[in-house]
Amino acid sequence: MLELVLSTALGAAAFGLRVQEHRCSRALARYHALPVGSAARRSVSEDGIREAYWAQFYVFLIGVGVHTLLLSAFIWMQ
């Protein structure tokens, strides 16, 4: 049962990474579509977009980790 919990957590992390990479690439495509000298493009940097999406992914990983620990503790107590 513990193996099921851990494999599910690993699958969730892999899926979350794929989703975040897709969302980040779409946001970067919108950023590159802006005119070069525009105020909107100057107000946001490419690195800022990447950092924001990676921060979201790290929060997701923390949530998966906590969920996995709670499920593992529950299974261990049974």
Backbone bond lengths (Angstrom), bond angles and torsions (degrees), N, CA, C in turn:
res aa  C-N    CA-C-N  psi(-1)  N-CA   C-N-CA  omega(-1)  CA-C   N-CA-C  phi
1 M - - - 1.449 - - 1.532 111.24 -
2 L 1.323 115.67 -38.28 1.458 119.34 178.62 1.523 111.11 -63.29
3 E 1.329 116.49 -36.76 1.463 120.12 178.01 1.526 110.88 -62.68
4 L 1.320 116.30 -36.57 1.466 120.46 178.36 1.531 110.61 -64.18
5 V 1.318 116.17 -43.51 1.467 120.17 179.22 1.522 110.59 -62.74
6 L 1.336 116.50 -46.10 1.462 119.95 -178.05 1.526 111.80 -67.20
7 S 1.330 117.48 -39.51 1.465 118.85 179.00 1.523 111.17 -69.03
8 T 1.322 117.04 -34.02 1.463 120.29 176.03 1.526 110.56 -65.80
9 A 1.328 116.51 -40.66 1.466 120.03 178.13 1.519 110.70 -64.33
10 L 1.318 116.89 -41.56 1.462 120.19 178.66 1.525 110.85 -64.83
11 G 1.328 116.94 -41.07 1.461 120.70 176.98 1.518 112.06 -63.48
12 A 1.337 116.36 -40.51 1.466 119.85 178.26 1.523 110.99 -64.68
13 A 1.328 116.52 -39.54 1.464 119.77 179.08 1.524 110.87 -66.04
14 A 1.333 117.35 -41.72 1.465 120.83 179.23 1.528 110.70 -65.03
15 F 1.332 116.39 -42.41 1.459 120.25 178.67 1.528 110.48 -64.99
16 G 1.331 116.66 -42.17 1.463 120.39 178.30 1.516 112.33 -61.51
17 L 1.327 116.41 -38.93 1.461 120.18 177.71 1.518 110.90 -63.71
18 R 1.325 116.77 -42.84 1.468 120.18 -179.88 1.531 111.13 -64.41
19 V 1.320 116.24 -42.20 1.467 120.48 178.93 1.527 110.61 -63.89
20 Q 1.337 117.26 -44.03 1.461 119.93 -179.54 1.521 111.74 -65.83
21 E 1.331 117.85 -39.20 1.463 119.76 177.26 1.522 110.77 -62.11
22 H 1.331 116.74 -40.29 1.462 120.94 179.15 1.532 110.44 -65.68
23 R 1.328 116.74 -45.80 1.462 120.27 -179.81 1.522 111.21 -64.13
24 C 1.326 116.48 -39.55 1.463 120.18 -179.98 1.525 110.57 -66.46
25 S 1.327 117.05 -41.57 1.470 119.32 -179.70 1.527 110.88 -66.03
26 R 1.326 117.78 -35.90 1.464 120.38 176.82 1.520 111.20 -66.97
27 A 1.332 116.84 -41.05 1.468 120.03 178.36 1.524 110.65 -65.81
28 L 1.325 117.20 -39.23 1.465 120.01 177.99 1.524 111.13 -67.00
29 A 1.332 117.18 -35.12 1.465 120.04 177.19 1.527 110.33 -64.59
30 R 1.336 116.93 -41.07 1.470 119.96 176.37 1.527 110.57 -64.68
31 Y 1.324 117.07 -37.66 1.468 121.14 178.50 1.523 110.31 -63.79
32 H 1.328 117.61 -44.43 1.465 120.79 -178.40 1.532 112.27 -71.92
33 A 1.336 117.10 -18.38 1.460 120.50 178.05 1.532 111.95 -78.80
34 L 1.328 117.31 -14.88 1.467 120.19 178.77 1.525 110.05 -70.69
35 P 1.326 117.22 148.75 1.468 119.46 174.90 1.532 110.66 -60.44
36 V 1.323 116.33 144.85 1.465 121.85 -171.12 1.523 112.74 -60.20
37 G 1.292 118.94 -43.12 1.462 120.29 -175.96 1.515 114.70 -93.66
38 S 1.310 118.54 7.85 1.465 120.58 -173.06 1.528 111.35 -71.89
39 A 1.321 114.51 157.02 1.465 120.14 179.73 1.525 111.12 -66.13
40 A 1.326 116.75 -34.34 1.465 119.73 179.50 1.523 111.08 -64.38
41 R 1.312 116.43 -39.47 1.469 119.41 -179.45 1.528 111.00 -73.14
42 R 1.319 117.00 -33.87 1.470 119.54 178.96 1.521 111.73 -71.75
43 S 1.336 117.59 -27.03 1.465 120.23 -175.77 1.525 112.81 -77.96
44 V 1.324 117.69 -18.16 1.463 121.69 -178.36 1.518 108.31 -127.63
45 S 1.317 116.35 138.87 1.461 119.58 177.15 1.527 109.72 -105.79
46 E 1.314 115.83 158.18 1.463 121.00 178.52 1.527 110.38 -62.83
47 D 1.315 116.88 -40.18 1.465 120.24 178.60 1.527 111.59 -65.75
48 G 1.315 116.45 -34.97 1.460 120.04 177.24 1.517 112.15 -63.19
49 I 1.329 116.16 -39.32 1.466 120.40 177.50 1.522 109.91 -64.55
50 R 1.318 116.73 -47.30 1.468 120.29 179.46 1.527 111.48 -60.70
51 E 1.326 117.08 -44.64 1.461 120.64 -179.16 1.521 111.53 -62.45
52 A 1.323 117.22 -38.87 1.463 120.23 -180.00 1.521 110.81 -64.22
53 Y 1.324 117.24 -43.34 1.459 119.23 -179.12 1.521 111.75 -70.92
54 W 1.332 117.78 -35.28 1.468 119.30 176.59 1.519 110.65 -68.85
55 A 1.321 118.22 -35.63 1.469 120.46 176.94 1.520 110.38 -63.03
56 Q 1.339 117.15 -41.08 1.460 120.33 176.29 1.520 111.08 -61.55
57 F 1.332 117.05 -40.40 1.456 120.51 -179.67 1.528 110.70 -66.65
58 Y 1.325 117.60 -38.90 1.463 120.04 178.77 1.524 111.14 -65.18
59 V 1.312 117.70 -39.03 1.463 120.74 175.96 1.527 109.83 -63.44
60 F 1.329 117.55 -40.47 1.459 121.46 176.70 1.526 110.30 -61.46
61 L 1.332 117.43 -43.44 1.466 120.63 179.42 1.525 111.61 -63.91
62 I 1.317 117.10 -38.15 1.463 119.88 177.00 1.524 110.08 -62.72
63 G 1.323 116.74 -41.94 1.461 120.74 177.02 1.515 112.55 -62.34
64 V 1.327 117.07 -42.62 1.468 120.63 177.48 1.524 109.82 -63.68
65 G 1.332 116.76 -41.47 1.464 120.18 179.67 1.517 112.66 -63.18
66 V 1.322 117.03 -44.78 1.463 120.68 178.79 1.521 110.13 -64.20
67 H 1.304 117.31 -43.01 1.459 121.45 178.39 1.526 110.49 -60.69
68 T 1.326 116.91 -42.73 1.461 121.21 179.24 1.524 110.92 -64.55
69 L 1.318 117.24 -42.70 1.466 120.09 178.46 1.526 111.72 -62.97
70 L 1.324 116.72 -42.12 1.462 119.35 179.10 1.524 111.55 -65.11
71 L 1.325 117.07 -43.34 1.464 119.29 177.98 1.521 111.37 -65.20
72 S 1.317 117.37 -39.67 1.464 120.82 178.78 1.527 110.65 -63.80
73 A 1.321 116.94 -42.07 1.464 120.20 178.16 1.521 110.94 -64.91
74 F 1.314 116.62 -40.09 1.463 120.10 178.43 1.525 110.85 -63.65
75 I 1.317 117.24 -43.51 1.469 120.91 179.12 1.524 110.12 -65.54
76 W 1.323 117.17 -40.47 1.456 121.08 -179.01 1.530 111.11 -64.58
77 M 1.343 117.08 -33.72 1.461 121.20 -178.93 1.521 112.36 -75.94
78 Q 1.292 118.60 -16.08 1.471 121.04 -178.32 1.495 112.64 -69.05
